[in-house]
């Protein structure tokens, strides 16, 4: 039973983090335009620590889910690296707050942006690599959902990259060629859904056949 705990803790922490961020979104609808402003706007001001707490919980929950998937040999090396990169990117995003680029560059803002990019790119890769149907003999609804949301996340990332390339070609600020807040929220919702599906799978999946003899030997009396 103990092998299931990291995934369950991870789901609890990630779910709490998502609830905190969703609460901030609802509480600030008259102050932050969700169409144009990014989610990280919540990190500015006196209540920024609440946003950092929510993102930190999501990052910690993601890491716990990754540990569970790795221990059950479900993620593989590349899947584990991708999922842990998502978690690390979130931690960086939580620690270094967003910067107002209209007043000039900032080291903290640059690190925050780099963490966000790493996180948003890593999670789609993790979901597709870990949950791809042809890798597992047994398919569950959770794995299919994780893979589906992973593919949707990849499409979001490709779409954003395409818009940035078009903006660069036309000499326009990339954040003005799309409703950045809406696009980022769509990507975030899709990626979190993929993560939670992976967590549900990790929490429900039994040890593989290769691990079962080890588990049985651990409970055998000494002779």
N, C-alpha and C positions, 0 to 999 in steps of 0.2 A: 504493500500500500504506500510505503514511503516514497517510492519512485514517482508517484503521481503528484506529490505535494508541490514541487516547483511550478508546474503548470497551473495548478489551482491558485497558488499564491500569485502567480503572474497574471492570471485572469482577473483576480480581485484587485490587484494594484492598477493594472491597465484600465479596468472598468471604472475605478474610482477617479483616476486621472482624467479620463474622458468626460466623466460626469462634472468634474470641477471646471474643465474648459468649456463644456456646453453651458454650465451655469453662468460663466462669465459672458459667453456669447449672448445669452438671453437678457442678462442684466444690463448690457451696454448697447442694446439695439439702437437707442436714440443718440448714442455718442459715436459709435464706430459703424461706418457703412460697410456691411458685409460683402457688398458687390465690388468695392474698390479697395478697401483696406484689408491688409493681411491679418491672420490670426495673431501674429506676434505683437500687434498693436496693444494687446492686453498686457504685455510685459512692461509697458511704459507707465509711469506714474506711481503713486503710492501703493496701489494694489498689485503691482507687478509680481510681488512674491507669491501671490495666489496662482498666477499663471505659471510661474516657474515651478511651483509645487505640483501642479497638474501635469506638466510636461515631464517633470522628474519621476512622478509615479508611473506614467506611461512608459518611460524609458526603463525603469526598474522592472516593471511587469513584463516588458518585451524581453529583457535579459533573462528573466526567470523562465519564460516560455522557451527561449532558445536553449537554456541549460537542459530543460526537460526533453526537448526534441533531440538534443545531442546525446543525452544519456540513454535514450531509447533507440539510438541509431536510426533516427528518422530524417535527420537533416543533412547529413554528409558534411564534408569539410567546407565546401563552397557555400552551401546553404547556411551553415552556422556562422561563417565569416560575414555573409551578407546581413543576416539578422542581427548580429552583434554590432555591425557597422551602423545599422538603423538606430539601435539603442544608444550607441556612443554619440551619434549625430544629434539625437534628442537631448542627451545630457549637455552637450555643448550649447545647443540652442537655449536650454533652460538657464545655463550658468551665465552666458554672455547675452545681454539684452539687445534688442533691435535698436538700430540707430536711425535718426532722421537724416537721410542722405542729402536733403536740401541745404543743410548747413555745412556740408563738407564731409570728407571721409573720416572713418573712425576705426581703430584697431578692433575694438569690441564688436562693432557692427560687422566688420569684415569676417571675424571669426564666427559670429552668429549666422551670417549668410552661408559660410562654408559648411557649418554644421547642418543647416537646413537642407542644403543641396545633397550632402552625403546621405542624410536620412531619407529624403524623398526618392532618391535613386535606388538606395539599397533595399528598401522594403519590397518593391515590386520584384526585384531579382530574387530575393529570399523566398517570396511566396511561390513564384514560378518554379524555382529550382527544387524547393522542398516538396511541394504538393503536386508536381507534374504527374499525371495519371499513369504514364507508361513506366514510372519508376517503382510503383507499388502494386503488388499483386492484389491486395485488398483495397477497394475504393470505398470511401465513406462520403456522406453528404458534406462533412466538414472539409475534407480534402478537396472535393470538387468545388466547394464555395471558395476556399482559399485560392485555388488555382484560377478560378474565374475572376475573382476580385484582383488577383495578381496581374492577370492579362489586362483587365480594365485599367489598373494603375499604370502599366507599361504604356498603354495608349494615351493616358493623361500626360505622362512625361514626354512622350514623343510629340504630342500636340503642343505642349508648352515650348519644347525645343524648337519646333517648326516656327512658332510665332516669334520667338526670340531671333531666329535666323532671318525672318522676313523683316523684322524691325531693324536689324543691323544692316541689311541690304538697302533699306530705304532711308537709313540715317535717322530713325526715330527712337525715342526712349522705349526700351522693351516693355516696361511696365505700363505703357500707355496704349499698347496695341491689343490688349485683352482686358476683360474685367478681372484683374489680378486676384482680388479677394474671393470672388466666386469660384474661380478656377482652382485656387489653392485649397479652398474648403472642399470642393468636389474631390480633389486628389486626396486630401487628408481623410475624408470619410471613407473612401474606397480602400485606402491603405490600412486604416484601423480595422475595417471589416475583415480584410485578409488576415491581419494579425490575430484578431479574436477567433477566427475560424481555425487558424493553426493552433491556438491555445486550447480550444475545445477538443481538437483532434489529439493533441498531446496529453490532455487530461484523461481522455477516454481510452487511448490506445494501451493495450497490454504489452508486457515485455515480449520481445521477439523470441522465436524458438531457440535462437542461439544463446539467449540470456537465461532461459528458464532453468537449465541444469545448474547454472551457477547459483541461482536463487534457491533451488532445492538443496544444494550442497551446504549452503550457509545455514540451513535449519536442521541438518543432520546431526545427531548426537555424536560426540567424540568417542572413538573406540580405542 
